[in-house]
C-alpha cells in the first residue's frame, strides 16, 4: 500500500466531456482507492444536469462562479468557496456566467475517473473545445456509460 504519490499536472489525463475539459490529476491507483481528483474547466452556460453517484464529492472553485444544486438547494460558489455533496444525493452544477469557471472536484472513494475516461475524448492539453450543441445521441451514450459506473442521471437542473 502506497503512502505517497505525486503526478505532474502535465501528465494528467485531459478529457473533453460534452464541452467541458476535465483533467484527472489523481485517480484510484494514485490514492490507494481513496480519491479521484479532477481539475475542470467549465465553459460559459454549461450544466452537468441533476445526477447521483456513490462517491461523495467536494467542489472547490478556483476561478469564476458555479451554481451548485444539492438536494433541492442552490448555492453560488465563487473563488475560494467549496461545496460538499454526500453519497447518492441528487446534485449538479452549472456555470451560468459568460466566463470560464475552474473547479477542483474531489470524489471519495476513488474510481470515478474510469467513467470520465470512457465518456470523454482525449484532449492534447488544457484548452476548452469549441462550443458545441450536445445531441440527444451524445446524452444517451453518456447516460449508458454512467449507468455502468453507478451514475444515475435525473434530468436538467431545476430552474
C-alpha positions in Angstrom: 0.0 0.0 0.0 1.4 3.4 -1.1 1.7 6.2 1.4 2.8 8.8 -1.1 2.2 9.6 -4.8 2.7 12.6 -7.0 1.9 13.4 -10.6 3.0 16.3 -12.7 0.0 18.2 -14.0 1.4 17.9 -17.5 1.0 14.1 -17.0 -2.7 14.4 -16.1 -5.2 12.8 -18.3 -7.0 15.6 -20.1 -10.5 14.8 -21.4 -13.3 16.7 -23.3 -16.6 15.8 -21.9 -19.6 17.4 -23.6 -17.8 20.7 -23.9 -16.0 20.8 -20.6 -12.4 20.0 -20.1 -11.6 17.6 -17.3 -8.1 16.8 -16.2 -7.7 13.7 -14.0 -4.9 14.8 -11.6 -5.2 11.8 -9.3 -7.1 8.6 -9.6 -7.8 5.5 -7.6 -4.4 3.9 -8.5 -2.6 7.1 -7.2 -4.5 7.2 -3.9 -5.0 3.5 -2.8 -8.6 3.7 -4.0 -9.5 6.6 -1.7 -9.9 9.6 -4.1 -10.5 10.8 -7.6 -9.3 14.4 -8.2 -10.5 16.4 -11.2 -9.4 19.8 -12.3 -12.2 21.1 -14.5 -12.5 24.0 -17.0 -16.2 24.6 -17.3 -17.3 26.7 -20.3 -19.9 29.5 -20.0 -23.5 28.4 -19.9 -22.5 24.7 -19.1 -24.6 22.4 -16.9 -23.9 18.8 -16.0 -27.5 18.1 -15.0 -29.1 16.6 -11.9 -27.5 13.2 -11.0 -26.4 10.8 -8.3 -23.4 8.6 -7.7 -22.0 6.6 -4.8 -18.9 8.6 -4.1 -19.2 11.8 -2.0 -17.9 14.9 -3.7 -16.3 18.2 -2.8 -16.3 21.1 -5.4 -13.8 23.9 -4.8 -14.0 26.9 -7.2 -10.6 28.3 -8.3 -11.8 30.9 -10.9 -15.2 32.1 -12.0 -18.5 31.2 -10.4 -20.6 28.0 -10.2 -24.1 27.2 -9.2 -24.1 24.1 -7.0 -27.5 22.5 -6.7 -27.7 19.9 -3.9 -30.9 18.0 -3.0 -33.2 20.9 -3.9 -31.0 23.8 -2.6 -28.9 26.1 -4.7 -25.6 27.7 -3.6 -23.4 30.1 -5.6 -19.8 29.2 -5.2 -17.2 31.9 -6.0 -13.4 31.6 -5.9 -12.2 30.1 -2.7 -15.6 28.6 -1.8 -16.3 24.8 -1.5 -19.4 22.8 -1.5 -20.0 19.2 -0.3 -22.3 16.5 -1.7 -22.9 13.3 0.1 -23.1 9.9 -1.4 -26.2 9.3 -3.6 -27.6 12.8 -3.0 -29.1 14.4 -6.1 -26.9 17.2 -7.3 -25.5 19.1 -10.2 -23.6 22.2 -11.1 -23.7 24.9 -13.7 -21.7 27.8 -14.9 -24.4 30.4 -15.6 -22.0 33.2 -16.4 -20.2 34.3 -19.6 -16.8 33.4 -18.2 -14.9 30.1 -17.9 -15.1 28.6 -14.4 -12.3 26.4 -13.0 -13.3 23.9 -10.4 -11.4 21.2 -8.5 -13.7 18.2 -7.7 -12.6 15.5 -5.2 -14.6 12.3 -5.1 -14.3 9.6 -2.4 -13.9 6.7 -2.7 -11.8 6.8 -5.9 -12.6 5.1 -9.1 -14.9 7.6 -10.8 -12.1 8.6 -13.1 -12.9 5.5 -15.1 -16.3 7.0 -16.0 -14.8 10.2 -17.3 -12.1 8.3 -19.2 -14.7 6.2 -21.0 -17.2 9.1 -21.5 -14.6 11.7 -22.6 -12.5 12.3 -25.7 -8.7 12.6 -25.0 -7.5 16.2 -25.3 -4.0 17.4 -26.1 -3.9 19.9 -23.3 -5.8 22.4 -21.2 -7.7 24.2 -23.9 -11.5 24.2 -23.9 -13.0 22.7 -27.1 -15.1 24.9 -29.4 -18.7 25.4 -28.1 -21.0 22.7 -29.3 -24.6 21.7 -29.2 -25.0 18.5 -27.3 -27.1 16.0 -29.2 -29.6 13.6 -27.7 -27.5 10.8 -29.0 -24.4 12.1 -27.1 -26.5 12.4 -23.9 -27.9 8.8 -24.3 -24.4 7.5 -24.7 -23.2 9.4 -21.6 -26.2 8.1 -19.6 -25.4 4.5 -20.7 -21.7 4.8 -19.7 -22.7 6.4 -16.5 -25.0 3.5 -15.6 -22.1 1.2 -15.8 -20.2 3.2 -13.2 -23.2 3.8 -10.8 -24.1 7.3 -12.1 -27.8 8.0 -12.4 -28.8 11.0 -14.5 -32.1 12.5 -13.4 -32.6 15.4 -16.0 -31.7 19.1 -16.1 -31.2 21.1 -13.0 -34.3 22.8 -11.7 -34.7 26.5 -12.8 
